[in-house]
Structure formats: C-alpha cells, structure tokens
C-alpha cells in the first residue's frame, strides 16, 4: 500500500509533531492487533468446518469490498490523475486484457501471480503504516524495516512450504480456487523451501537485530507507536506459522480493516487541509461521508450478488482478479507520503522528516 523512497537525513532542528499516533493510542493499538481476535476465533472454529468456512467466506467478502476503494481515490482526485494520466487512462484496459489472457492460458499462472502479489501488497501496507509512524517520529529506518519485513515473509513462506502439509489443510477447509492453486504450487516446492529455510532464518535474525539497534539509538518514547505495531506484525507472522489457517484469516481480515480505517482517516482530514478534489468534497462532512459509504457498500453488495449469479460465479471470480489487480497497482502510487497532500491527510506535518512514500 505504501512504499519507501530514498531516505533523507533529518536535521537536528526539525520541529517534530507531538502526536505520534495515526488515529489515537487506543484506536491504533486496536487496529494494529485486530487480527488477533479474528485469528483466535478462526482457531476455535477449526473443529466446526461449516462455521469456519462461513467465517472465511465473510473475510474474503471483506477483502473484496476494500479493493475498489482505491479506484475512487484515483478517479475522484484530479491531482492524482494528473500525476500519471497515461497510467490511469490505460491501466483498466490493460488489466482487463491481462486477466482475460491469464485465465484463458493458465489459471495456475494467474493463481501464482495473484498469491505472490497479494502477499507482497499486504506486507507493504504494514510497512507503509510503520513508515507513517516513523515519519511522525522523524526516523529514517525505512530501508532496514523493509528488509526486515521481507525477511519475515520469506521465513514464513519457507517454513510453510517446507514443513507444513498446506495442501491437506486447504483440501479440508476449502478457500477458493485461486488460493488453493497458490498453496498447491507452494507445497510442490517443499524440498527447495527446506533448503532455503536456514539461510532465511539467518537473514531474518540479522535484519531484526539491525532494526533493534537502529531503534535503540533513538533512546526515547518517539517510536513507541511504531514499536507496538512492529511487535503486532511479528506476532502475526508467528501466528501464521503456528496455525496457517487461522493466521491467514487474521492476516487477510486485518489488511482490509486497516485499509478502511486509513482511508476513513485520510478522508476526514482532507477537508480540513483544504483539499479541493472531488473525493474530498464528497466526503467533507459526517453526513456526506455516511452517504458515500452507504452508496459504496450498496454497490459492492450488488456486485457480489449479481456476480455470484452470473456465468456460474465466473464473473465474480473475474471481478476479484480485476479489481484486486488495479487496487494493488494503484496503491503503489496513491499513498506516496512524499506528496504533501497525502502526508497532510495522514496527520504528517513535519517538513524535515525522511522522504517516504
């Protein structure tokens, strides 16, 4: 969701904002750890297959519901469109062609690309939130944090692919064709994953130690919100390794919940910062936001209902791939913290902090 840019040294005279939280202490902690109760519920339901499948289906619906939000942020913001006019004009048609071609050539290939891209995208959202906290605290740890997070992801993938019979879990639970094929491909490389596991452990330990050393150098409370969030992320990765099904459910659900929260927070602040975009005007007050949200969720509900009853559900599967692809692609451009308007909408007002996107 948010990606890093080249860090810039922080002058010692920079005036840093007093508020280090994104939504507030209680809300940030609840959002950072929202995956835990969901994962625990999923774990408790693993002996009740029908109820667990219903929970998984609900989480997938929530995941699908957050994806088209990005299109509204792009096409409702003239400045955003003007920054990359050709991309935003051509991407919908190119993505349409790619999805159609991929599905007709090899659904397995589409599943592999979708699985890898989604894993990277979800991780990058957590990296982006860390960088919001880091930007507020005035640190420049973006590079070491990105390496650390990707080493954790590599650790989880190597462990699950090499030592866990994921194909049996998926067959037992049933999580959809695309996700099932991604898991089957991961399981097919079990021998390679076992060989990679020890080197990945070493990389993860070294990267984590480097981050801890960088954080200790701060020696104050400025990074407390970020450190709590990093702890939550580490716990989430560990939970996925211990209980893949429940951890996966929490991982997917938390990503969507957090995205909704960030978009809501950004929209609330846009009007206060004088943003004149169409999306900012449409959501400039509580009643307007409520109306926009109601219309949006009504449209999503209609899309899901008619999609599932069109072409035996094939239209719904296509919509997931299409909107998911655009969502992941556009998110790499929408949430650039080096853009003053984006930074201001997330409560970042310091001018000398590291350049992050």
Helices and strands as residue ranges (DSSP letters): H 25-32, H 34-44, H 49-67, H 69-75, H 78-83, H 85-105, H 107-137, H 142-163, H 166-173, H 177-188, H 190-216, H 224-242, H 244-272, H 278-282, H 286-308, G 311-313, H 314-334, H 340-345
